[in-house]
Amino acid sequence: MATTVALSENTRDKLKSFGRKGDTYDDIICRMMEIVDRELYLDEVYRRLEEKEKFVPLDELE
């Protein structure tokens, strides 16, 4: 089932710029949501690790 979402021309053009040949707007938006979900997950994992005193960031290892 499809639905219509109103976008300004500027937003539509920006969205198109994230696409690849043959992508639908749905493809582009789904891919963007996967990236955001993955980044939020990793941020949460790192936040939890930082709360533990055993965690040492890689840039502090020398």
ABEGO torsion letter per residue (X at the ends): XBBBBBBBAAAAAAAAAABBBGBBAAAAAAAAAAAAAAAAAAAAAAAAAAABAABBBAAABX
